[in-house]
C-alpha cells in the first residue's frame, strides 16, 4: 500500500485515469459494435453511417492514449473494407 503522500496521490490519480480510460474504451467498443451489427444486417448505407461515426471516436482514443495508433488504423481499414464489400 502507498505510504508517502506522493504515492497516495499517484494512487488516486491512477484510479481516476483508469475510470476515464475504461469509459472511453467502452464507448469506442460500442461504436465498433454498431458498425459490426450494420454489416451483419447487410445494409451498406447504415454500415457506412455507423463507420463515419466510429472513426472519430477511434481516433480520439488514439490521441488520448487508450488505443495504439496502428491498432486503430487496422480496425478502420478492416471495417471499411467489409463495408465496401457489401456494395459489391
PyMOL Python script that loads the backbone (N, CA, C, O; Angstrom):
from pymol import cmd

cmd.read_pdbstr("""\
ATOM      1  N   UNK A   1       0.844  -1.192   0.000  1.00  0.00           N
ATOM      2  CA  UNK A   1       0.000   0.000   0.000  1.00  0.00           C
ATOM      3  C   UNK A   1       0.872   1.232   0.000  1.00  0.00           C
ATOM      4  O   UNK A   1       1.984   1.216   0.528  1.00  0.00           O
ATOM      5  N   UNK A   2       0.362   2.321  -0.602  1.00  0.00           N
ATOM      6  CA  UNK A   2       1.103   3.572  -0.694  1.00  0.00           C
ATOM      7  C   UNK A   2       1.279   4.188   0.690  1.00  0.00           C
ATOM      8  O   UNK A   2       0.328   4.263   1.467  1.00  0.00           O
ATOM      9  N   UNK A   3       2.492   4.626   0.993  1.00  0.00           N
ATOM     10  CA  UNK A   3       2.762   5.237   2.292  1.00  0.00           C
ATOM     11  C   UNK A   3       3.048   6.723   2.180  1.00  0.00           C
ATOM     12  O   UNK A   3       2.524   7.516   2.961  1.00  0.00           O
ATOM     13  N   UNK A   4       3.865   7.104   1.228  1.00  0.00           N
ATOM     14  CA  UNK A   4       4.235   8.513   1.122  1.00  0.00           C
ATOM     15  C   UNK A   4       3.087   9.310   0.493  1.00  0.00           C
ATOM     16  O   UNK A   4       2.258   8.751  -0.224  1.00  0.00           O
ATOM     17  N   UNK A   5       3.044  10.608   0.764  1.00  0.00           N
ATOM     18  CA  UNK A   5       1.975  11.447   0.189  1.00  0.00           C
ATOM     19  C   UNK A   5       1.945  11.398  -1.344  1.00  0.00           C
ATOM     20  O   UNK A   5       0.872  11.387  -1.948  1.00  0.00           O
ATOM     21  N   UNK A   6       3.142  11.368  -1.973  1.00  0.00           N
ATOM     22  CA  UNK A   6       3.195  11.311  -3.436  1.00  0.00           C
ATOM     23  C   UNK A   6       2.572  10.022  -3.945  1.00  0.00           C
ATOM     24  O   UNK A   6       1.821  10.023  -4.921  1.00  0.00           O
ATOM     25  N   UNK A   7       2.899   8.904  -3.261  1.00  0.00           N
ATOM     26  CA  UNK A   7       2.384   7.605  -3.687  1.00  0.00           C
ATOM     27  C   UNK A   7       0.871   7.542  -3.501  1.00  0.00           C
ATOM     28  O   UNK A   7       0.170   6.941  -4.315  1.00  0.00           O
ATOM     29  N   UNK A   8       0.368   8.158  -2.437  1.00  0.00           N
ATOM     30  CA  UNK A   8      -1.078   8.188  -2.196  1.00  0.00           C
ATOM     31  C   UNK A   8      -1.785   8.998  -3.280  1.00  0.00           C
ATOM     32  O   UNK A   8      -2.842   8.609  -3.777  1.00  0.00           O
ATOM     33  N   UNK A   9      -1.180  10.131  -3.633  1.00  0.00           N
ATOM     34  CA  UNK A   9      -1.760  10.970  -4.682  1.00  0.00           C
ATOM     35  C   UNK A   9      -1.739  10.218  -6.011  1.00  0.00           C
ATOM     36  O   UNK A   9      -2.712  10.243  -6.765  1.00  0.00           O
ATOM     37  N   UNK A  10      -0.627   9.554  -6.287  1.00  0.00           N
ATOM     38  CA  UNK A  10      -0.487   8.780  -7.516  1.00  0.00           C
ATOM     39  C   UNK A  10      -1.580   7.712  -7.605  1.00  0.00           C
ATOM     40  O   UNK A  10      -2.171   7.500  -8.664  1.00  0.00           O
ATOM     41  N   UNK A  11      -1.836   7.048  -6.485  1.00  0.00           N
ATOM     42  CA  UNK A  11      -2.858   6.001  -6.454  1.00  0.00           C
ATOM     43  C   UNK A  11      -4.230   6.589  -6.777  1.00  0.00           C
ATOM     44  O   UNK A  11      -5.017   5.983  -7.504  1.00  0.00           O
ATOM     45  N   UNK A  12      -4.513   7.785  -6.227  1.00  0.00           N
ATOM     46  CA  UNK A  12      -5.792   8.453  -6.512  1.00  0.00           C
ATOM     47  C   UNK A  12      -5.888   8.816  -7.990  1.00  0.00           C
ATOM     48  O   UNK A  12      -6.923   8.612  -8.624  1.00  0.00           O
ATOM     49  N   UNK A  13      -4.800   9.355  -8.529  1.00  0.00           N
ATOM     50  CA  UNK A  13      -4.789   9.748  -9.938  1.00  0.00           C
ATOM     51  C   UNK A  13      -4.965   8.535 -10.843  1.00  0.00           C
ATOM     52  O   UNK A  13      -5.691   8.590 -11.835  1.00  0.00           O
ATOM     53  N   UNK A  14      -4.291   7.438 -10.492  1.00  0.00           N
ATOM     54  CA  UNK A  14      -4.398   6.217 -11.298  1.00  0.00           C
ATOM     55  C   UNK A  14      -5.817   5.693 -11.331  1.00  0.00           C
ATOM     56  O   UNK A  14      -6.296   5.253 -12.376  1.00  0.00           O
ATOM     57  N   UNK A  15      -6.498   5.737 -10.183  1.00  0.00           N
ATOM     58  CA  UNK A  15      -7.895   5.293 -10.126  1.00  0.00           C
ATOM     59  C   UNK A  15      -8.762   6.139 -11.044  1.00  0.00           C
ATOM     60  O   UNK A  15      -9.591   5.617 -11.789  1.00  0.00           O
ATOM     61  N   UNK A  16      -8.563   7.445 -10.983  1.00  0.00           N
ATOM     62  CA  UNK A  16      -9.353   8.364 -11.811  1.00  0.00           C
ATOM     63  C   UNK A  16      -9.096   8.121 -13.285  1.00  0.00           C
ATOM     64  O   UNK A  16     -10.038   8.035 -14.073  1.00  0.00           O
ATOM     65  N   UNK A  17      -7.829   8.010 -13.670  1.00  0.00           N
ATOM     66  CA  UNK A  17      -7.474   7.797 -15.073  1.00  0.00           C
ATOM     67  C   UNK A  17      -8.021   6.451 -15.556  1.00  0.00           C
ATOM     68  O   UNK A  17      -8.497   6.334 -16.686  1.00  0.00           O
ATOM     69  N   UNK A  18      -7.948   5.431 -14.683  1.00  0.00           N
ATOM     70  CA  UNK A  18      -8.451   4.107 -15.037  1.00  0.00           C
ATOM     71  C   UNK A  18      -9.939   4.173 -15.370  1.00  0.00           C
ATOM     72  O   UNK A  18     -10.387   3.573 -16.347  1.00  0.00           O
ATOM     73  N   UNK A  19     -10.701   4.902 -14.559  1.00  0.00           N
ATOM     74  CA  UNK A  19     -12.144   5.030 -14.785  1.00  0.00           C
ATOM     75  C   UNK A  19     -12.432   5.750 -16.105  1.00  0.00           C
ATOM     76  O   UNK A  19     -13.306   5.335 -16.865  1.00  0.00           O
ATOM     77  N   UNK A  20     -11.700   6.818 -16.369  1.00  0.00           N
ATOM     78  CA  UNK A  20     -11.895   7.599 -17.595  1.00  0.00           C
ATOM     79  C   UNK A  20     -11.542   6.760 -18.817  1.00  0.00           C
ATOM     80  O   UNK A  20     -12.286   6.724 -19.797  1.00  0.00           O
ATOM     81  N   UNK A  21     -10.391   6.082 -18.744  1.00  0.00           N
ATOM     82  CA  UNK A  21      -9.949   5.254 -19.875  1.00  0.00           C
ATOM     83  C   UNK A  21     -10.896   4.090 -20.114  1.00  0.00           C
ATOM     84  O   UNK A  21     -11.158   3.717 -21.258  1.00  0.00           O
ATOM     85  N   UNK A  22     -11.409   3.516 -19.030  1.00  0.00           N
ATOM     86  CA  UNK A  22     -12.338   2.398 -19.155  1.00  0.00           C
ATOM     87  C   UNK A  22     -13.611   2.855 -19.865  1.00  0.00           C
ATOM     88  O   UNK A  22     -14.124   2.160 -20.742  1.00  0.00           O
ATOM     89  N   UNK A  23     -14.111   4.018 -19.483  1.00  0.00           N
ATOM     90  CA  UNK A  23     -15.314   4.566 -20.109  1.00  0.00           C
ATOM     91  C   UNK A  23     -15.071   4.855 -21.586  1.00  0.00           C
ATOM     92  O   UNK A  23     -15.919   4.567 -22.432  1.00  0.00           O
ATOM     93  N   UNK A  24     -13.917   5.421 -21.886  1.00  0.00           N
ATOM     94  CA  UNK A  24     -13.593   5.759 -23.269  1.00  0.00           C
ATOM     95  C   UNK A  24     -13.461   4.507 -24.127  1.00  0.00           C
ATOM     96  O   UNK A  24     -13.936   4.465 -25.262  1.00  0.00           O
ATOM     97  N   UNK A  25     -12.808   3.486 -23.570  1.00  0.00           N
ATOM     98  CA  UNK A  25     -12.638   2.219 -24.295  1.00  0.00           C
ATOM     99  C   UNK A  25     -14.000   1.563 -24.544  1.00  0.00           C
ATOM    100  O   UNK A  25     -14.248   1.012 -25.617  1.00  0.00           O
ATOM    101  N   UNK A  26     -14.869   1.632 -23.550  1.00  0.00           N
ATOM    102  CA  UNK A  26     -16.208   1.072 -23.679  1.00  0.00           C
ATOM    103  C   UNK A  26     -16.994   1.799 -24.770  1.00  0.00           C
ATOM    104  O   UNK A  26     -17.702   1.176 -25.561  1.00  0.00           O
ATOM    105  N   UNK A  27     -16.859   3.114 -24.798  1.00  0.00           N
ATOM    106  CA  UNK A  27     -17.556   3.929 -25.805  1.00  0.00           C
ATOM    107  C   UNK A  27     -17.079   3.561 -27.216  1.00  0.00           C
ATOM    108  O   UNK A  27     -17.886   3.442 -28.139  1.00  0.00           O
ATOM    109  N   UNK A  28     -15.775   3.384 -27.372  1.00  0.00           N
ATOM    110  CA  UNK A  28     -15.203   3.005 -28.670  1.00  0.00           C
ATOM    111  C   UNK A  28     -15.757   1.647 -29.100  1.00  0.00           C
ATOM    112  O   UNK A  28     -16.155   1.464 -30.251  1.00  0.00           O
ATOM    113  N   UNK A  29     -15.778   0.703 -28.169  1.00  0.00           N
ATOM    114  CA  UNK A  29     -16.269  -0.639 -28.486  1.00  0.00           C
ATOM    115  C   UNK A  29     -17.733  -0.611 -28.896  1.00  0.00           C
ATOM    116  O   UNK A  29     -18.149  -1.364 -29.777  1.00  0.00           O
ATOM    117  N   UNK A  30     -18.520   0.262 -28.255  1.00  0.00           N
ATOM    118  CA  UNK A  30     -19.935   0.388 -28.597  1.00  0.00           C
ATOM    119  C   UNK A  30     -20.087   0.849 -30.037  1.00  0.00           C
ATOM    120  O   UNK A  30     -20.888   0.297 -30.792  1.00  0.00           O
ATOM    121  N   UNK A  31     -19.312   1.871 -30.420  1.00  0.00           N
ATOM    122  CA  UNK A  31     -19.378   2.382 -31.788  1.00  0.00           C
ATOM    123  C   UNK A  31     -18.950   1.317 -32.793  1.00  0.00           C
ATOM    124  O   UNK A  31     -19.556   1.187 -33.856  1.00  0.00           O
ATOM    125  N   UNK A  32     -17.911   0.558 -32.460  1.00  0.00           N
ATOM    126  CA  UNK A  32     -17.440  -0.500 -33.355  1.00  0.00           C
ATOM    127  C   UNK A  32     -18.480  -1.611 -33.458  1.00  0.00           C
ATOM    128  O   UNK A  32     -18.671  -2.190 -34.527  1.00  0.00           O
ATOM    129  N   UNK A  33     -19.154  -1.909 -32.343  1.00  0.00           N
ATOM    130  CA  UNK A  33     -20.185  -2.943 -32.368  1.00  0.00           C
ATOM    131  C   UNK A  33     -21.353  -2.529 -33.264  1.00  0.00           C
ATOM    132  O   UNK A  33     -21.944  -3.366 -33.947  1.00  0.00           O
ATOM    133  N   UNK A  34     -21.682  -1.241 -33.259  1.00  0.00           N
ATOM    134  CA  UNK A  34     -22.765  -0.753 -34.115  1.00  0.00           C
ATOM    135  C   UNK A  34     -22.419  -0.948 -35.590  1.00  0.00           C
ATOM    136  O   UNK A  34     -23.286  -1.279 -36.398  1.00  0.00           O
ATOM    137  N   UNK A  35     -21.160  -0.742 -35.933  1.00  0.00           N
ATOM    138  CA  UNK A  35     -20.720  -0.976 -37.319  1.00  0.00           C
ATOM    139  C   UNK A  35     -20.840  -2.458 -37.646  1.00  0.00           C
ATOM    140  O   UNK A  35     -21.338  -2.827 -38.710  1.00  0.00           O
ATOM    141  N   UNK A  36     -20.381  -3.309 -36.723  1.00  0.00           N
ATOM    142  CA  UNK A  36     -20.454  -4.760 -36.927  1.00  0.00           C
ATOM    143  C   UNK A  36     -21.895  -5.213 -37.135  1.00  0.00           C
ATOM    144  O   UNK A  36     -22.174  -6.036 -38.007  1.00  0.00           O
ATOM    145  N   UNK A  37     -22.807  -4.673 -36.332  1.00  0.00           N
ATOM    146  CA  UNK A  37     -24.217  -5.056 -36.445  1.00  0.00           C
ATOM    147  C   UNK A  37     -24.805  -4.607 -37.783  1.00  0.00           C
ATOM    148  O   UNK A  37     -25.586  -5.332 -38.400  1.00  0.00           O
ATOM    149  N   UNK A  38     -24.422  -3.396 -38.229  1.00  0.00           N
ATOM    150  CA  UNK A  38     -24.904  -2.898 -39.515  1.00  0.00           C
ATOM    151  C   UNK A  38     -24.378  -3.765 -40.660  1.00  0.00           C
ATOM    152  O   UNK A  38     -25.093  -4.018 -41.629  1.00  0.00           O
ATOM    153  N   UNK A  39     -23.135  -4.216 -40.548  1.00  0.00           N
ATOM    154  CA  UNK A  39     -22.559  -5.098 -41.563  1.00  0.00           C
ATOM    155  C   UNK A  39     -23.305  -6.434 -41.563  1.00  0.00           C
ATOM    156  O   UNK A  39     -23.585  -7.002 -42.619  1.00  0.00           O
ATOM    157  N   UNK A  40     -23.620  -6.923 -40.366  1.00  0.00           N
ATOM    158  CA  UNK A  40     -24.315  -8.216 -40.251  1.00  0.00           C
ATOM    159  C   UNK A  40     -25.698  -8.170 -40.895  1.00  0.00           C
ATOM    160  O   UNK A  40     -26.152  -9.163 -41.464  1.00  0.00           O
ATOM    161  N   UNK A  41     -26.372  -7.014 -40.808  1.00  0.00           N
ATOM    162  CA  UNK A  41     -27.695  -6.901 -41.421  1.00  0.00           C
ATOM    163  C   UNK A  41     -27.596  -6.792 -42.938  1.00  0.00           C
ATOM    164  O   UNK A  41     -28.568  -7.059 -43.645  1.00  0.00           O
ATOM    165  N   UNK A  42     -26.427  -6.402 -43.441  1.00  0.00           N
ATOM    166  CA  UNK A  42     -26.219  -6.286 -44.879  1.00  0.00           C
ATOM    167  C   UNK A  42     -26.632  -4.948 -45.450  1.00  0.00           C
ATOM    168  O   UNK A  42     -26.702  -4.788 -46.669  1.00  0.00           O
ATOM    169  N   UNK A  43     -26.908  -3.975 -44.577  1.00  0.00           N
ATOM    170  CA  UNK A  43     -27.328  -2.638 -45.015  1.00  0.00           C
ATOM    171  C   UNK A  43     -26.094  -1.751 -45.166  1.00  0.00           C
ATOM    172  O   UNK A  43     -25.513  -1.304 -44.177  1.00  0.00           O
ATOM    173  N   UNK A  44     -25.703  -1.503 -46.418  1.00  0.00           N
ATOM    174  CA  UNK A  44     -24.471  -0.738 -46.636  1.00  0.00           C
ATOM    175  C   UNK A  44     -24.603   0.714 -46.193  1.00  0.00           C
ATOM    176  O   UNK A  44     -23.650   1.288 -45.665  1.00  0.00           O
ATOM    177  N   UNK A  45     -25.767   1.312 -46.400  1.00  0.00           N
ATOM    178  CA  UNK A  45     -25.964   2.711 -46.011  1.00  0.00           C
ATOM    179  C   UNK A  45     -25.818   2.874 -44.501  1.00  0.00           C
ATOM    180  O   UNK A  45     -25.151   3.796 -44.032  1.00  0.00           O
ATOM    181  N   UNK A  46     -26.440   1.979 -43.749  1.00  0.00           N
ATOM    182  CA  UNK A  46     -26.351   2.040 -42.284  1.00  0.00           C
ATOM    183  C   UNK A  46     -24.923   1.771 -41.817  1.00  0.00           C
ATOM    184  O   UNK A  46     -24.429   2.413 -40.890  1.00  0.00           O
ATOM    185  N   UNK A  47     -24.267   0.808 -42.476  1.00  0.00           N
ATOM    186  CA  UNK A  47     -22.891   0.467 -42.104  1.00  0.00           C
ATOM    187  C   UNK A  47     -21.953   1.635 -42.373  1.00  0.00           C
ATOM    188  O   UNK A  47     -21.062   1.915 -41.571  1.00  0.00           O
ATOM    189  N   UNK A  48     -22.150   2.316 -43.497  1.00  0.00           N
ATOM    190  CA  UNK A  48     -21.316   3.477 -43.835  1.00  0.00           C
ATOM    191  C   UNK A  48     -21.525   4.588 -42.824  1.00  0.00           C
ATOM    192  O   UNK A  48     -20.565   5.214 -42.374  1.00  0.00           O
ATOM    193  N   UNK A  49     -22.787   4.836 -42.464  1.00  0.00           N
ATOM    194  CA  UNK A  49     -23.099   5.883 -41.482  1.00  0.00           C
ATOM    195  C   UNK A  49     -22.474   5.550 -40.126  1.00  0.00           C
ATOM    196  O   UNK A  49     -21.905   6.423 -39.470  1.00  0.00           O
ATOM    197  N   UNK A  50     -22.581   4.301 -39.712  1.00  0.00           N
ATOM    198  CA  UNK A  50     -22.017   3.870 -38.428  1.00  0.00           C
ATOM    199  C   UNK A  50     -20.495   3.981 -38.439  1.00  0.00           C
ATOM    200  O   UNK A  50     -19.881   4.351 -37.439  1.00  0.00           O
ATOM    201  N   UNK A  51     -19.899   3.656 -39.583  1.00  0.00           N
ATOM    202  CA  UNK A  51     -18.438   3.740 -39.715  1.00  0.00           C
ATOM    203  C   UNK A  51     -17.975   5.193 -39.621  1.00  0.00           C
ATOM    204  O   UNK A  51     -16.949   5.484 -39.006  1.00  0.00           O
ATOM    205  N   UNK A  52     -18.729   6.098 -40.231  1.00  0.00           N
ATOM    206  CA  UNK A  52     -18.386   7.522 -40.167  1.00  0.00           C
ATOM    207  C   UNK A  52     -18.450   8.051 -38.742  1.00  0.00           C
ATOM    208  O   UNK A  52     -17.679   8.937 -38.373  1.00  0.00           O
ATOM    209  N   UNK A  53     -19.363   7.515 -37.942  1.00  0.00           N
ATOM    210  CA  UNK A  53     -19.467   7.931 -36.543  1.00  0.00           C
ATOM    211  C   UNK A  53     -18.383   7.276 -35.685  1.00  0.00           C
ATOM    212  O   UNK A  53     -17.927   7.858 -34.701  1.00  0.00           O
ATOM    213  N   UNK A  54     -17.976   6.067 -36.063  1.00  0.00           N
ATOM    214  CA  UNK A  54     -16.994   5.324 -35.276  1.00  0.00           C
ATOM    215  C   UNK A  54     -15.573   5.852 -35.454  1.00  0.00           C
ATOM    216  O   UNK A  54     -14.766   5.798 -34.526  1.00  0.00           O
ATOM    217  N   UNK A  55     -15.271   6.357 -36.636  1.00  0.00           N
ATOM    218  CA  UNK A  55     -13.889   6.782 -36.909  1.00  0.00           C
ATOM    219  C   UNK A  55     -13.390   7.865 -35.955  1.00  0.00           C
ATOM    220  O   UNK A  55     -12.311   7.704 -35.384  1.00  0.00           O
ATOM    221  N   UNK A  56     -14.136   8.976 -35.753  1.00  0.00           N
ATOM    222  CA  UNK A  56     -13.617   9.991 -34.833  1.00  0.00           C
ATOM    223  C   UNK A  56     -13.459   9.466 -33.404  1.00  0.00           C
ATOM    224  O   UNK A  56     -12.529   9.857 -32.698  1.00  0.00           O
ATOM    225  N   UNK A  57     -14.360   8.585 -32.979  1.00  0.00           N
ATOM    226  CA  UNK A  57     -14.243   8.007 -31.634  1.00  0.00           C
ATOM    227  C   UNK A  57     -12.954   7.207 -31.502  1.00  0.00           C
ATOM    228  O   UNK A  57     -12.240   7.313 -30.505  1.00  0.00           O
ATOM    229  N   UNK A  58     -12.671   6.412 -32.517  1.00  0.00           N
ATOM    230  CA  UNK A  58     -11.471   5.582 -32.502  1.00  0.00           C
ATOM    231  C   UNK A  58     -10.212   6.451 -32.514  1.00  0.00           C
ATOM    232  O   UNK A  58      -9.262   6.187 -31.778  1.00  0.00           O
ATOM    233  N   UNK A  59     -10.212   7.480 -33.348  1.00  0.00           N
ATOM    234  CA  UNK A  59      -9.044   8.365 -33.428  1.00  0.00           C
ATOM    235  C   UNK A  59      -8.871   9.185 -32.145  1.00  0.00           C
ATOM    236  O   UNK A  59      -7.749   9.511 -31.757  1.00  0.00           O
ATOM    237  N   UNK A  60      -9.985   9.514 -31.496  1.00  0.00           N
ATOM    238  CA  UNK A  60      -9.905  10.227 -30.211  1.00  0.00           C
ATOM    239  C   UNK A  60      -9.252   9.324 -29.176  1.00  0.00           C
ATOM    240  O   UNK A  60      -8.494   9.786 -28.323  1.00  0.00           O
ATOM    241  N   UNK A  61      -9.554   8.033 -29.260  1.00  0.00           N
ATOM    242  CA  UNK A  61      -8.921   7.072 -28.365  1.00  0.00           C
ATOM    243  C   UNK A  61      -7.421   7.022 -28.566  1.00  0.00           C
ATOM    244  O   UNK A  61      -6.662   6.812 -27.620  1.00  0.00           O
ATOM    245  N   UNK A  62      -6.999   7.218 -29.808  1.00  0.00           N
ATOM    246  CA  UNK A  62      -5.565   7.243 -30.119  1.00  0.00           C
ATOM    247  C   UNK A  62      -4.916   8.465 -29.484  1.00  0.00           C
ATOM    248  O   UNK A  62      -3.869   8.350 -28.846  1.00  0.00           O
ATOM    249  N   UNK A  63      -5.525   9.630 -29.652  1.00  0.00           N
ATOM    250  CA  UNK A  63      -4.927  10.856 -29.112  1.00  0.00           C
ATOM    251  C   UNK A  63      -4.907  10.846 -27.588  1.00  0.00           C
ATOM    252  O   UNK A  63      -4.032  11.456 -26.973  1.00  0.00           O
ATOM    253  N   UNK A  64      -5.867  10.158 -26.978  1.00  0.00           N
ATOM    254  CA  UNK A  64      -5.923  10.087 -25.516  1.00  0.00           C
ATOM    255  C   UNK A  64      -5.066   8.956 -24.958  1.00  0.00           C
ATOM    256  O   UNK A  64      -4.918   8.825 -23.743  1.00  0.00           O
ATOM    257  N   UNK A  65      -4.505   8.143 -25.844  1.00  0.00           N
ATOM    258  CA  UNK A  65      -3.596   7.092 -25.396  1.00  0.00           C
ATOM    259  C   UNK A  65      -4.289   5.819 -24.937  1.00  0.00           C
ATOM    260  O   UNK A  65      -3.674   4.987 -24.268  1.00  0.00           O
ATOM    261  N   UNK A  66      -5.565   5.655 -25.287  1.00  0.00           N
ATOM    262  CA  UNK A  66      -6.303   4.456 -24.889  1.00  0.00           C
ATOM    263  C   UNK A  66      -6.064   3.334 -25.884  1.00  0.00           C
ATOM    264  O   UNK A  66      -6.003   2.164 -25.505  1.00  0.00           O
ATOM    265  N   UNK A  67      -5.928   3.689 -27.160  1.00  0.00           N
ATOM    266  CA  UNK A  67      -5.730   2.717 -28.226  1.00  0.00           C
ATOM    267  C   UNK A  67      -4.453   3.093 -28.981  1.00  0.00           C
ATOM    268  O   UNK A  67      -4.177   4.274 -29.189  1.00  0.00           O
ATOM    269  N   UNK A  68      -3.687   2.097 -29.385  1.00  0.00           N
ATOM    270  CA  UNK A  68      -2.483   2.373 -30.168  1.00  0.00           C
ATOM    271  C   UNK A  68      -2.876   2.803 -31.581  1.00  0.00           C
ATOM    272  O   UNK A  68      -3.886   2.359 -32.126  1.00  0.00           O
ATOM    273  N   UNK A  69      -2.056   3.676 -32.155  1.00  0.00           N
ATOM    274  CA  UNK A  69      -2.339   4.232 -33.477  1.00  0.00           C
ATOM    275  C   UNK A  69      -2.508   3.154 -34.541  1.00  0.00           C
ATOM    276  O   UNK A  69      -3.438   3.215 -35.345  1.00  0.00           O
ATOM    277  N   UNK A  70      -1.619   2.176 -34.548  1.00  0.00           N
ATOM    278  CA  UNK A  70      -1.690   1.117 -35.551  1.00  0.00           C
ATOM    279  C   UNK A  70      -2.914   0.222 -35.354  1.00  0.00           C
ATOM    280  O   UNK A  70      -3.492  -0.272 -36.321  1.00  0.00           O
ATOM    281  N   UNK A  71      -3.298   0.020 -34.104  1.00  0.00           N
ATOM    282  CA  UNK A  71      -4.488  -0.780 -33.812  1.00  0.00           C
ATOM    283  C   UNK A  71      -5.717  -0.097 -34.391  1.00  0.00           C
ATOM    284  O   UNK A  71      -6.551  -0.739 -35.029  1.00  0.00           O
ATOM    285  N   UNK A  72      -5.824   1.210 -34.167  1.00  0.00           N
ATOM    286  CA  UNK A  72      -6.966   1.975 -34.679  1.00  0.00           C
ATOM    287  C   UNK A  72      -6.974   1.957 -36.204  1.00  0.00           C
ATOM    288  O   UNK A  72      -8.027   1.792 -36.819  1.00  0.00           O
ATOM    289  N   UNK A  73      -5.811   2.126 -36.808  1.00  0.00           N
ATOM    290  CA  UNK A  73      -5.711   2.122 -38.268  1.00  0.00           C
ATOM    291  C   UNK A  73      -6.125   0.764 -38.829  1.00  0.00           C
ATOM    292  O   UNK A  73      -6.827   0.687 -39.838  1.00  0.00           O
ATOM    293  N   UNK A  74      -5.686  -0.302 -38.169  1.00  0.00           N
ATOM    294  CA  UNK A  74      -6.026  -1.646 -38.614  1.00  0.00           C
ATOM    295  C   UNK A  74      -7.530  -1.891 -38.518  1.00  0.00           C
ATOM    296  O   UNK A  74      -8.134  -2.437 -39.441  1.00  0.00           O
ATOM    297  N   UNK A  75      -8.128  -1.488 -37.405  1.00  0.00           N
ATOM    298  CA  UNK A  75      -9.573  -1.676 -37.226  1.00  0.00           C
ATOM    299  C   UNK A  75     -10.358  -0.896 -38.271  1.00  0.00           C
ATOM    300  O   UNK A  75     -11.308  -1.419 -38.854  1.00  0.00           O
ATOM    301  N   UNK A  76      -9.970   0.347 -38.511  1.00  0.00           N
ATOM    302  CA  UNK A  76     -10.673   1.169 -39.502  1.00  0.00           C
ATOM    303  C   UNK A  76     -10.521   0.567 -40.893  1.00  0.00           C
ATOM    304  O   UNK A  76     -11.482   0.524 -41.662  1.00  0.00           O
ATOM    305  N   UNK A  77      -9.336   0.111 -41.213  1.00  0.00           N
ATOM    306  CA  UNK A  77      -9.076  -0.466 -42.526  1.00  0.00           C
ATOM    307  C   UNK A  77      -9.928  -1.710 -42.762  1.00  0.00           C
ATOM    308  O   UNK A  77     -10.542  -1.863 -43.818  1.00  0.00           O
ATOM    309  N   UNK A  78      -9.957  -2.584 -41.781  1.00  0.00           N
ATOM    310  CA  UNK A  78     -10.698  -3.837 -41.932  1.00  0.00           C
ATOM    311  C   UNK A  78     -12.201  -3.592 -41.993  1.00  0.00           C
ATOM    312  O   UNK A  78     -12.911  -4.216 -42.781  1.00  0.00           O
ATOM    313  N   UNK A  79     -12.678  -2.670 -41.146  1.00  0.00           N
ATOM    314  CA  UNK A  79     -14.123  -2.370 -41.153  1.00  0.00           C
ATOM    315  C   UNK A  79     -14.519  -1.722 -42.465  1.00  0.00           C
ATOM    316  O   UNK A  79     -15.538  -2.087 -43.052  1.00  0.00           O
ATOM    317  N   UNK A  80     -13.731  -0.768 -42.933  1.00  0.00           N
ATOM    318  CA  UNK A  80     -14.097  -0.074 -44.171  1.00  0.00           C
ATOM    319  C   UNK A  80     -14.058  -1.021 -45.366  1.00  0.00           C
ATOM    320  O   UNK A  80     -14.850  -0.882 -46.299  1.00  0.00           O
ATOM    321  N   UNK A  81     -13.134  -1.987 -45.339  1.00  0.00           N
ATOM    322  CA  UNK A  81     -13.083  -2.975 -46.427  1.00  0.00           C
ATOM    323  C   UNK A  81     -14.330  -3.843 -46.405  1.00  0.00           C
ATOM    324  O   UNK A  81     -14.870  -4.185 -47.457  1.00  0.00           O
ATOM    325  N   UNK A  82     -14.791  -4.202 -45.208  1.00  0.00           N
ATOM    326  CA  UNK A  82     -16.007  -5.028 -45.099  1.00  0.00           C
ATOM    327  C   UNK A  82     -17.249  -4.254 -45.520  1.00  0.00           C
ATOM    328  O   UNK A  82     -18.156  -4.809 -46.139  1.00  0.00           O
ATOM    329  N   UNK A  83     -17.285  -2.954 -45.176  1.00  0.00           N
ATOM    330  CA  UNK A  83     -18.425  -2.122 -45.573  1.00  0.00           C
ATOM    331  C   UNK A  83     -18.434  -1.957 -47.099  1.00  0.00           C
ATOM    332  O   UNK A  83     -19.483  -2.018 -47.741  1.00  0.00           O
ATOM    333  N   UNK A  84     -17.259  -1.752 -47.647  1.00  0.00           N
ATOM    334  CA  UNK A  84     -17.144  -1.591 -49.107  1.00  0.00           C
ATOM    335  C   UNK A  84     -17.569  -2.864 -49.830  1.00  0.00           C
ATOM    336  O   UNK A  84     -18.182  -2.806 -50.896  1.00  0.00           O
ATOM    337  N   UNK A  85     -17.238  -4.020 -49.242  1.00  0.00           N
ATOM    338  CA  UNK A  85     -17.582  -5.298 -49.870  1.00  0.00           C
ATOM    339  C   UNK A  85     -19.083  -5.544 -49.885  1.00  0.00           C
ATOM    340  O   UNK A  85     -19.564  -6.345 -50.686  1.00  0.00           O
ATOM    341  N   UNK A  86     -19.839  -4.867 -49.007  1.00  0.00           N
ATOM    342  CA  UNK A  86     -21.295  -5.024 -49.006  1.00  0.00           C
ATOM    343  C   UNK A  86     -21.907  -4.539 -50.306  1.00  0.00           C
ATOM    344  O   UNK A  86     -22.900  -5.090 -50.782  1.00  0.00           O
ATOM    345  N   UNK A  87     -21.305  -3.501 -50.878  1.00  0.00           N
ATOM    346  CA  UNK A  87     -21.840  -2.920 -52.109  1.00  0.00           C
ATOM    347  C   UNK A  87     -21.581  -3.777 -53.328  1.00  0.00           C
ATOM    348  O   UNK A  87     -22.315  -3.698 -54.313  1.00  0.00           O
ATOM    349  N   UNK A  88     -20.549  -4.592 -53.272  1.00  0.00           N
ATOM    350  CA  UNK A  88     -20.170  -5.403 -54.442  1.00  0.00           C
ATOM    351  C   UNK A  88     -21.066  -6.608 -54.627  1.00  0.00           C
ATOM    352  O   UNK A  88     -20.873  -7.383 -55.564  1.00  0.00           O
TER     353      UNK A  88
END
""", "prot")
cmd.dss("prot")
cmd.show_as("cartoon", "prot")
cmd.util.cbc("prot")
cmd.orient("prot")
